Amino acid sequence: MTLLQLFLQGDLISRTVALLLLAMSVASWVVILWKAWLLRGARGDVDRSIRAFWQAASIADAQLKLQAFDRFRLVLPMLDATQIVVPQGTLAGTGDRAQQLTRVLRDALHLILAKLQYGQVLLATVGSTAPFVGLLGTVWGIYHALMSIAGEGQITIDKVAGPVGEALIMTAAGLTVAIPAVLAYNVLGRSVARIEADLEGFARDLRELLLTAGERP
C-alpha cells in the first residue's frame, strides 16, 4: 500500500496530521537550505569586511570598501550607525560620546543578529513538536484500526498487524521531520554563534577606535 493510499483511506484527523507534518517538513527544509546559504556567505563576508576595515585609511574609505565585501550587510550597519548625528536636546543625545556609541552599536548589532537567527525558532519548534504530532496520528490510527477490527467480531494477529503497522507510519514520519530540524538547529546555531562573536568583537573594537580618535587633539 502506498502512502497516497494510506492518506486517502484516513479520516479528517489523520489527513490533517499528515498535511501538518508535510508542511512542517517543507518549512524546515526551506529554512535549512536558506540559512545554510546565508551563513556560508556571511562567514566569509564578515571576515573579509573586518580585514578590509582595518586596512582602510579612514572611516570613509572603509565604508566604500565594505560596500563590495559586505553583501549581506552584517558589518556596514554598525559602521553607518556610528555616523548618525544624534539630535541634541533629546534623551538620545544625553550622556557622553561613549554612552551614545554603546547604544547605537548595540541597537545595530541586535538587528544584525536578528537577521542571522531568523528561522531558528521554527527549527526548534519543528524538532520538538513533530514527534508528538506523528504520535497523535499513530494513536488515532490505532484507535480506529482496533475499532474497525472489533466490529468484525473476530480478532486475529494478521488483522491487527496490518492496520496497526500502517498507523505506526505516522510516528516514523514525525521522527523523519524532527531529526533534520534538530540537527540543523544545532549546526546552524554554532555557525551563528561564531559569527556573532566576531561581530561583537568588531563592535567593541570600533567603539574604542572612535573614542580614541575623538580624544585626539
N, C-alpha and C positions, 0 to 999 in steps of 0.2 A: 504494500500500500504506500502510495506516495504521500509527501507532505501536503500536497494540494488536496488530495482526497481526505486526509485527516482534517484539514481545515474546513472543507465543505461539509463533512459529517458532524462537526462540532456545533454546539448551540451558541447563543449570543455571547455568553460569558467566555467560552473557550475561544471564540473568534476574536473577541476584544483583547484577551490576554495575548494571543498570538500577534495581533496587529501592534499592540503596545510594545512587545519585545522586538518586533521588526523596526518600529520607529526608534526605539532606544538604540538598537544596533546601528542603524543608519546615521543617527545623530552623533553617536560616539565616534564612529569611523570618520565622519566628516571633520569633526574636531581634531581627531588624532592626526589625520593627514595634513590638515591646515596648520596645526601647531607645530608639527614636525618640520614642515617647510619654513614656517616663520622663525622658529628658534634656531634652525640650522643657519639661516641667513643672518639672523640677529646676532648670533655669537661672533661671526666674522666681522659684521659691521661695527659692533661695539669695540672690538679690538683695534680695527683699522682706524676708527674715528678717534679713539683716545690717543693712539700713537700720532695721528695727524695733528691733533690739537696741540700736543706738547712740542711738536716740531714746527709749529707755526710761529711767525714773527710777532703777531699781535692777536688780540681777540677778534678783530675784524677779519684778519687773514684766516684765522681758524674757522670762523663762520663760513667763509667762502669754500674752504677745503672740505668741511663737513657736509656741504651740500652734495658732494659727489660720493662720499663714503657712507653717510648715514641714510640709507634708503628707507628704513623703517621708522625713522625719526625717533630714535631712542636716546640720543645724546643731545641733539640740537635743541629740543625743548628746554632743557636745563640751561643751556647757554643763552637762549633767547630770553628766558625768564629773568636772568640777571641783568639784562639790558633795559628792562621795562622801568620807566621813571615812575616812582611811587608818588602820588599826589600828596603834598603837604597839607596839614590841617585835618587829616583823617587818621583813624586808628591804624591803618596800614602804614602810614608814614611816621608813626611814633617809634621810638626806640632808635638805637644806633644802627650803623650800617651792617654790623654782624647779625643782629636780630632780623633785619629785613632780608638779608641774603639767606639766612637759615629758613625763613618762612617760604620764600619764593622757590627755593630749591627743593624743599620738602614737598610743596604742592605739585611742582613739575614732576618730581620723582614718583609721587603717588599715581599720577595719571599714566606715566610710562609703565609702571608695574601692573596697573590695572589692565593695560593692553597685553602685557606678557602673560598674565594669569587668566586671561579670558578663556573660558571653556573648562577650566579645572574643576569648577563646581559641578558642571554637567557630568564629567567623567567620574567624579567621586559619587555622585548620586546614582548614576547607572551601575557602577561597580557594587554599590551597597544594596540596591533595591532589586536589580534584575533577578538574582537567585530567588528572592521571595515572590516576585511576580510569577516566575516559572513554577515555583512550588504551589502557588494558588491555582494555576492551571492544572497541575497534576492532581491536586486534591479534588478539584471539581470534576475532572475527567474520571478519576477513580470512583467517585461517588456515583456519577451517572452510569458508569460501566457496571458497578455492582447492583445498582437498582434495576437495570435492564436484565441482568443475569438472574437476579432474584425473581423477576417477573415471569421468567420462563419455567420456574418451578424445579428445575434440576440444575445443580451446580457441579461442574467438573473442572479439573485443572486446566484443560485446554480452552475452556470457555472463559476462564478467569485470566489466564496468562496473556491472551491476545489484547483485550481491551485495557488491562492494567499496564501492559508494556507500552501500548500506544499513548496512554496518559502520561507515563514517565518521560516521554519525549519532551514535554514541557519543561521538566526540571533540567534536562540536558541543554535545552535551548536557552534557559535562563543563565546557566553557567557559561555557555558559549558567548553570550552577550557580555557577561560581567567580567570574565577573565581578561580580555583585551583592554577593557576600560580601566581596570585596576592596574595592570602592568603599565599602560600608557600614562596614567596619573602619576605613578612613582617615577618613571623615567623622565617624563617631561617636567615634572616638578623639580627634579635635580638640575635640569638644564636651566630652568627659570631661576633657581636659587643661585647658580653660578653667575648668570648674567646680572642678577640683582646685586650680588656682592660687588661686581665690577662697577656698576653704576653708582652704588652708594659710595664706594671709594673715590670715584671720579668727582662726585658731588662734594665730598669733603675737601678734596684737593683743590677744586675750582673755588670753593668758598675761601680757603686760605690764600689762594693766589690773588683773588680780587681784594681781599682785605689788606694783604701785604702791598699790593700795587697802590691801593688808596692811601696808605700811610706814607708813601714815599714823597719827599718834598718836590 
